Each structure stands twice: as structure tokens, then as C-alpha cells.
Amino acid sequence: MDHDGVLALYDRDMRAGAQPDGPGARIERVGRVVRQVSDGHGWDGVVWSDLDAAHADAAIAEQIAHFGALGREFEWKLYGHDLPVDLGRRLRAAGFTPEPEETLMIAEVAALDLDAAPPEGVRLVPVTDADGVRLVADVHEKAFGTDGSRMRRQLLARLTDAPEGVVAVVAMAGDEPVSAARMELVPGTRFAGLWGGGTVEGWRGRGVYRALVAHRARAAVERGYRYLQVDASSQSRPVLERLGFAPLTTTTPYVRRP
């Protein structure tokens, strides 16, 4: 895989050419910045910028003013290759708080091992309705220790209004949900994004996450997508590298609260 070429394609299709990530959201292109504005229940933030030292501070101030007028918390999604090179420092000086760094990892679907099966006693169940979404949210809260209410609303809205744009799956051990994940499909691009892969404690390291990746990869192949993209944590990165994903850059959420 041509790492530089794929990263440039990702920037063009998924960031500069971003599409709304769900119903009620819209993409706005203002000057040198591309941002998403939600209906108040989704994700708000900057997905791409084309800045230099002369324009960065003014662009940051404009985003603060815009989302501040809405009374919204928002995120500036900063990638390791974004310019200017001190953009992170400028964001911190403007009141943003960096969250843990992740790694943007991408793989060509054709190069992945898609035969990974879940461990014995675990079955993968497609998520298509509110009951399934409840199971996904339950896993999310147990695996990550965070409130899953916003994710629950967003996933249910996607499955209701645009089901062709999302694939969600939960791993069940008997009647217990032990892992869950989703894949977001962006029409007109070559990228499918893997999100929310979480496994409850006690089931980690047993191949469940690997099986969820393979399940979604097969779905991407069926839908004609060439690349899979993941914002990988330090825990999931080794698994993804063994599967064939390559690290291309880092990504850090910079969050500013009203």
C-alpha cells in the first residue's frame, strides 16, 4: 500500500470532502476550515483545516465564536501531519483540552484475513433495531466506562433513517453482550470506518475483537469498499497490525467546552 498516497486520498475524501455522520448533522465549509454542526444531539467539531501560521489563530477564534454562540462543546480533530506544526499548542492556548492520542490505521480490505471466527460459545448478532442498540450501548458503557446515551441516540437514528450507511454487530455469550462495534459507510468514497469496538473485561484477549473486525471487513467487501479505517487506541493497535492494518498518522481530539 502506498502510505502517502492513501493518506492524501483519506484527507481528500474523508476530511476535506467530509459528509455528515448522521441525520440532523450538516457539513459547513468556512474559509480554510471544514466543520460539522449537529442538531444538538450529535458530534460537533472541525474535521479538516488548511492553515498556516498567518491564519491559524484567527481560524481557531472563529470556530470558538461559532460554537460558543450555539452553547456547544466541540472538538477539533487534529492529525499528526496537519499544519502549522504548532497547531496543537495554539489550540491549548485557546482553551482546548487534548484527549488521548490515537493512531489512524488503514488497510486494504483485500489484504486482510477475513476468516477469523469468534471463540467457542460466542455468536455475532447483527444490530438492526432498538433492542440491539441497547445491547451495543450496554457493552460501550461497560467496556469504556463512559455514558453511552449519545451513541445510543446516534446509532438508532442511523439505523432508522439511513440503515445503508451503518453496519452494527454485537457479540453474545449466551444472553450476555460481551463485545460490540459498528462500521460507517460513506457513499462515493473508498473508505469504510470501523468505530466503537469495545469488549467487556473478562472477554478481552480471546479473539472477540478480531472476529468483529473480520465480520465488518466482509461486509465492506460486499459493498465494494476498498479501504478500512480505524482510529486505534494503544490497546487495539497491536491487534490491528497483526490483521494487516498500517499506521499512517496520529489523531488527537482537542475539546473545548463552553
C-alpha positions in Angstrom: 0.0 0.0 0.0 1.2 3.5 -0.9 1.0 5.0 2.6 1.5 8.7 1.5 -0.9 8.3 -1.4 -3.6 6.6 0.7 -3.3 9.3 3.4 -3.7 12.0 0.8 -6.8 10.2 -0.5 -8.2 9.9 3.0 -7.6 13.6 3.6 -9.4 14.5 0.4 -12.4 12.1 0.7 -13.0 11.8 4.4 -11.9 15.2 5.7 -11.9 18.0 3.1 -14.8 16.2 1.4 -16.5 15.1 4.6 -20.1 14.2 4.7 -22.5 14.4 7.7 -22.1 11.5 10.1 -25.8 11.1 10.7 -29.3 12.6 10.4 -29.6 16.1 11.7 -26.0 17.0 11.0 -24.6 19.2 8.3 -21.1 20.0 6.9 -20.0 23.6 6.7 -17.0 24.9 4.7 -15.9 28.2 6.1 -12.7 29.7 4.8 -9.9 27.2 5.4 -11.9 25.0 7.8 -14.4 22.2 7.3 -16.7 21.5 10.3 -19.7 19.5 11.3 -22.6 21.1 13.1 -25.1 18.7 14.7 -28.7 19.2 15.7 -27.6 19.4 19.3 -27.6 15.6 20.0 -24.6 14.6 17.8 -21.0 15.3 17.3 -19.8 18.9 16.7 -16.3 19.8 15.5 -13.6 20.5 13.0 -12.8 17.7 10.7 -10.2 19.4 8.4 -8.3 22.6 8.1 -5.8 24.0 5.6 -4.0 26.5 7.8 -0.6 28.2 8.1 0.9 30.3 10.9 -0.6 33.5 9.5 -4.2 32.2 9.5 -4.3 29.6 12.3 -5.2 31.8 15.3 -8.0 33.7 13.5 -9.5 30.4 12.3 -9.4 29.0 15.8 -11.1 32.1 17.2 -13.8 31.9 14.6 -14.6 28.3 15.5 -14.8 29.2 19.2 -17.1 32.1 18.4 -19.3 29.9 16.2 -19.8 27.0 18.6 -19.8 29.3 21.6 -22.8 31.2 20.1 -24.6 27.8 19.9 -23.6 26.9 23.5 -21.9 23.8 22.3 -18.9 21.7 23.3 -16.9 20.9 20.2 -13.9 19.0 19.1 -11.0 20.0 16.8 -9.8 16.7 15.4 -6.1 17.2 14.9 -4.0 14.9 12.8 -0.3 14.4 13.2 0.5 15.8 9.7 -1.8 18.9 10.0 -0.2 22.4 9.6 1.0 24.6 11.1 3.2 22.2 13.1 2.4 24.0 16.3 -1.4 23.8 15.8 -1.8 21.7 18.9 0.0 24.3 21.0 -2.2 27.0 19.6 -5.4 25.0 20.4 -4.2 24.5 24.0 -3.5 28.2 24.3 -7.1 28.9 23.1 -8.6 26.8 25.9 -8.8 23.3 24.2 -8.0 20.2 26.2 -6.3 17.3 24.4 -7.7 13.8 24.9 -5.7 10.6 24.5 -3.9 10.3 21.2 -4.9 7.6 18.8 -3.4 6.2 15.6 -5.1 6.4 12.2 -4.7 2.9 10.8 -5.8 1.9 7.3 -5.8 -1.4 5.5 -6.8 -2.6 2.0 -9.7 -5.0 2.5 -8.3 -7.4 0.0 -5.1 -7.9 2.1 -6.9 -8.8 5.3 -7.6 -12.2 6.8 -11.4 -12.4 6.8 -11.7 -15.9 8.2 -11.4 -15.0 11.9 -14.2 -16.6 13.8 -15.4 -15.8 17.3 -14.3 -18.0 20.2 -16.4 -21.0 21.2 -19.6 -20.1 22.9 -19.8 -16.6 21.3 -22.0 -15.7 18.4 -22.2 -12.5 16.3 -25.6 -10.9 16.0 -26.4 -8.1 13.6 -27.9 -5.0 15.2 -31.0 -3.7 13.4 -33.4 -2.3 16.0 -33.7 -0.5 19.3 -33.2 -3.8 21.3 -29.9 -4.3 19.5 -28.8 -0.7 20.0 -29.5 -1.1 23.8 -27.1 -4.1 23.9 -24.4 -2.1 22.0 -24.8 0.8 24.5 -24.6 -1.7 27.4 -21.2 -3.0 26.1 -20.0 0.5 25.4 -20.6 1.6 29.0 -19.1 -1.5 30.5 -16.0 -1.5 28.2 -15.2 2.2 28.2 -16.7 3.3 31.5 -18.5 6.2 29.8 -22.1 7.2 29.2 -23.4 5.6 26.1 -26.6 7.7 25.7 -25.4 9.9 22.8 -24.0 6.9 20.9 -27.3 5.2 21.5 -29.3 8.1 20.0 -27.0 8.4 17.1 -26.9 4.7 16.2 -30.6 4.3 16.5 -31.1 7.4 14.3 -28.8 6.0 11.6 -30.5 2.6 11.6 -33.9 4.2 11.3 -33.1 7.0 8.8 -30.1 5.7 6.8 -29.6 2.0 7.5 -27.5 1.6 4.3 -24.8 3.7 5.9 -24.0 1.7 9.0 -23.3 -1.9 10.0 -23.5 -2.8 13.7 -22.9 -6.1 15.4 -22.9 -7.4 19.0 -21.1 -10.5 20.3 -23.2 -12.5 22.6 -22.0 -15.2 25.1 -25.3 -16.8 25.9 -27.6 -13.9 26.8 -24.7 -11.6 27.8 -23.4 -9.0 25.3 -19.6 -9.1 25.6 -18.4 -7.0 22.7 -19.9 -4.7 20.1 -18.8 -2.5 17.2 -20.1 -0.7 14.1 -18.9 0.3 10.7 -19.8 3.6 9.0 -20.1 3.6 5.2 -19.6 6.9 3.3 -21.2 6.9 -0.1 -18.9 7.9 -3.0 -15.7 7.1 -1.2 -13.4 4.1 -1.0 -13.3 4.2 2.8 -15.4 2.4 5.4 -14.7 3.4 9.0 -14.6 1.0 12.0 -15.9 2.5 15.2 -16.8 1.7 18.8 -15.1 -1.7 19.0 -15.2 -2.5 22.7 -15.0 -5.7 24.7 -16.0 -6.1 28.4 -13.4 -7.1 30.9 -13.1 -10.8 31.2 -13.5 -11.4 27.4 -10.5 -9.4 26.2 -7.6 -11.2 24.6 -9.8 -14.1 23.4 -10.3 -13.2 19.8 -13.7 -11.5 20.0 -12.4 -8.1 18.8 -10.6 -9.8 15.9 -13.8 -11.6 14.9 -15.7 -8.3 14.9 -13.1 -6.7 12.6 -13.3 -9.6 10.2 -17.1 -9.5 10.2 -17.2 -5.9 9.3 -14.4 -6.3 6.7 -16.5 -8.9 4.9 -19.5 -6.5 4.9 -17.2 -3.8 3.4 -16.1 -6.2 0.6 -19.8 -7.0 -0.2 -20.5 -3.3 -0.5 -17.5 -2.5 -2.7 -15.3 -0.6 -0.3 -11.5 -0.8 -0.8 -10.1 0.5 2.5 -10.9 0.1 6.1 -10.0 3.0 8.5 -9.7 2.9 12.3 -8.8 5.4 15.0 -6.9 2.9 17.1 -6.2 3.1 20.8 -3.0 1.7 22.2 -4.9 -1.5 23.2 -6.4 -2.2 19.7 -3.4 -1.1 17.6 -1.4 -4.4 18.1 -4.4 -6.5 17.1 -5.0 -4.4 14.0 -1.3 -4.5 13.0 -1.4 -8.3 13.2 -4.5 -8.3 11.0 -2.7 -6.1 8.3 -3.6 -2.5 9.2 -0.8 0.1 8.8 -0.4 3.2 11.0 -0.4 6.3 8.8 -0.5 9.2 11.3 -1.8 10.1 14.7 -5.1 11.8 15.6 -5.9 13.7 18.8 -9.2 15.1 19.8 -8.9 18.7 21.2 -12.1 19.5 23.1 -13.4 22.9 24.1 -16.3 23.3 26.4 -18.4 26.4 26.8 
